[in-house]
Amino acid sequence: MSGTPPSPSVPRLELLPAVDVRDGQAVRLVHGESGSETGYGSPLEAALAWQRAGAEWLHLVDLDAAFGTGDNRDLVAGITDAMDIKVELSGGIRDDASLTAALATGCTRVNLGTAALETPEWAAKAIAEYGDRIAIGLDVRGTTLRGRGWTSEGGDLWETLARLDAEGCARYVVTDIAKDGTLQGPNLELLKSVCAATDRPVVASGGVSSLADLRAIASLVPVGVEGAIIGKALYAKAFTLEEALAEVAR
Ligand SMILES: O=C(O)c1ccccc1N[C@@H]1O[C@H](COP(=O)(O)O)[C@@H](O)[C@H]1O
């Protein structure tokens, strides 16, 4: 036999429709700012709708726990339990009790945000113990990380990324706060820069507004982007989840 071997196929971009929960309701925020909520009703109904539409993943956020304004723990545990699909759970997972409770919901993985910035030794222990079940949410303004519902400064993106890489972090969920909830398109330059700085998979979050944005994110799969979180665009009906899934399956 001769000739060039076939190139390994490029994996499909994973899509993670989001359900963010505040005060028991599904909401979307603009720039993650508390008080900017638009309500979308029952979070369980929203999650079931994404599942019925063919989602493989649900990105489920307890915003009250992230902001420190209470929590929706029982509600998000019930939603996770009701799902037949993979669930990425985040918001307020910052200590042994909240991590144990989050993992016990049966979610596929959890995102740690604030904990990776404020209690790095605890986060490193969680990474070492639970491996692939832990992702770190890198929520950035410019290249400065933000924690506590994006209200506090948490240090430099690149230094933190290098530390987390060295600690064996399996995956990053990268959110450009300036884009989140704005329907202004993703920050492709940020995603490329993060992918260039780490060999771990990256889930893109913030700004998706169109199928063209999804195609642009999908073009970064070869450099390390694994998935894209879609929030406002779905709730605002810019496109359907079925259309989005068809777009990335091409
Ligand atoms: O998802 C949002 O819109 C959001 C807005 C404001 C704050 C946090 C938000 N989401 C996610 O919350 C977790 C971080 O929670 P914690 O810091 O670990 O308590 C992270 O996934 C954020 O992206």
The ligand as an ORCA input file, in Angstrom:
! r2SCAN-3c Opt
* xyz 0 1
  O     -22.964     31.995     34.040
  C     -23.145     33.178     34.325
  O     -23.858     33.937     33.604
  C     -22.532     33.741     35.563
  C     -22.750     35.067     35.855
  C     -22.197     35.604     37.003
  C     -21.453     34.796     37.827
  C     -21.219     33.483     37.551
  C     -21.754     32.941     36.405
  N     -21.579     31.632     36.028
  C     -20.709     30.647     36.451
  O     -20.618     30.437     37.854
  C     -19.510     29.583     37.999
  C     -18.592     30.067     39.057
  O     -19.132     29.868     40.310
  P     -18.128     29.905     41.552
  O     -17.293     31.104     41.361
  O     -17.371     28.623     41.480
  O     -19.048     30.013     42.700
  C     -18.731     29.590     36.705
  O     -19.049     28.428     35.939
  C     -19.290     30.815     36.034
  O     -19.060     30.773     34.660
*
